[in-house]
Amino acid sequence: MTIQMTGADVIDMAVQTETRGEQFYRQAAQAAEHPEARSLFEYLATEEARHRAVFSGLSAGIVAAEIDPQTWAEALLYIEATVDRAFFRGAGAPLKEIPAGADEADLLRQAIAFEKETLLFFLSLHDLVQPNSQRLIDDIVREERSHVVSLAKMLAEVREA
């Protein structure tokens, strides 16, 4: 049986990813001890909300690029696995429930892992959208990369403190 999804369905997965990322960053901001880390988590929550809005805007008009059904089915399986298991449910999922008294360095490591996984996810979306939408995906990929850099710098600062 072939899985059939539209480009809008794929974008909806991106919206879900951004929504869950925003929730994590808001919780992490509340749990952060250092004001700089709290500020970074709040900024990243805002970025995730902005990305969600970009993807929401795309979902109305986006159409999957013309690719063969086998490639499409394989891509969809990867995307679904990435969004669900890799980000949120599996043993190695980067985003976990934030317990009371969570270690700030662990939160930063989770955030870095999440941003790296979302980079892979958004890179996989690039070839599944119309060429006129690829630039938006490229922009978000660049922003996600900058998030990894910011989080890594903050992790280094927290380790030194």
N, C-alpha and C positions, 0 to 999 in steps of 0.2 A: 504494500500500500504506500502510495506516495503522499508525503506531507505537503499540503498546499497552504501557503501563506502568502499574503501580499506584502509589498514593500512597507505598507502602513503597519502590518503586523510586526515586522522586524523593528521598525521605528518604535512601536509600542514597547518592545522589549528594552530598547534603549531608554525610553522614558521610565520604565520600572527600575532599571539599573540606577539611573540618576536619582530617582525618588528614594530608593533604599540607601544610596550613598549619602544623600542629604540627611536622612534620619540618623545614620551612623555619626556623621560629623557633628550634628547638633548634640547628640548624646555625649560624644567625645569632648566637645567644648565644655559641657557641664562637669565632666569628670576631670578635666585637665587641671593640674596644679599651677603650672607656670602661666602667667598672663600672656606671654608670647605664643605658647602652644594653644591656649584658649582662643586667642585672636586668629591664629592660622586655621584652626578647625572651623571657626565661625565664617571666615572667608571662604573656605572650601565648601561649606554648606551652601553659601550664597552662589558659588560657582556651579554646584550641582543643580541648584534650582534654575539657574540661567540656562544651563545645558538642557535641562528638561523642557524649558520653554522653547528652545530652538528646535528640539526634536518634535515637540507637540505641534509646532508650526509646520514642520515638514510632513507630518503624517497625513495631512489633508490632501497634499498633492504629489506625494512621492510614489513612484512606481518602481518595482524591481527592474533592474536591467535585464535585457534578454540574455538568459543563459540557459544551457540545457538542463532538463529536469533532474538528471543524476547529480550534476554539480550543485543545483539548487537544494536538493534533498540533503546532500552531505553538508552543505553550508548551514542549513536550518538545524540539523542535528547538533552541529558544533555550537551554534549560537544559543540554542536552548540549554545545552549542557553548561555552557559558560555562564549564562545568566543565572541559572538556578543553582547548580551544584558548585561551580567554581567560586561564585561570589558569596553565596548565602547558606548553603545546606551541608555540603560535603565536609569530611573531616579536615580537609585542607583549605576550606573556605576562608578567605581573608577577613571577612566581616563576621564577627561573633557578637553575641549579646554582651553588652558592657556591664560587668558586675560592679557593685558598689566598691569603691576603693581601688578601681582599676589602675594598673601601673601605666603611667603616661608613655613610657618608652614602648610598651606593648601596643598601646593605642596607635602610636606613630608607625610601628612596624605593620600593624593591620592595615592602616591607611595606605602605606606604601604598596603593600601587596595588592590591595584593592585597585589602586590607580594603575598598577602594572597590568592587572587582569583586564581592566576596562580599556586600556590601550590596545591590547590584543583584540578585544571585542570590537572596538570602533574601527580598527584596521580591517577586520573581516567585513564590516558593513560597507566599507569604501567601494568595493567592487560589486556590491549588490544594489547600489542605488544609481539613479540616472546621473550622467556626467555633470549636469548642472547642479546637483546636490553634493557632489564629491568634495567641492571646495569647503562646504560647511563641515563635513566630516573631517577634512584635513585641519581646519581651524581648531576643532575640538580636540583632535589628537595632539596638536601642538600645546594646547592648554593643559591637557592631561599630563604631558611630559613635564611641563613646568611645575605641575602639582607634585610630581615625584621628586623633583629637585628641591622644592620648598620643604617638603616633608623630610627628606634626607638631611637637609641642613638643620632643621629643627631637632631631629633625632640626635645629631652630633652635638648640638648645644645642650640637650637634656642629659646626655651621657657625661658631658664635661661638668655639669652642675653638681 
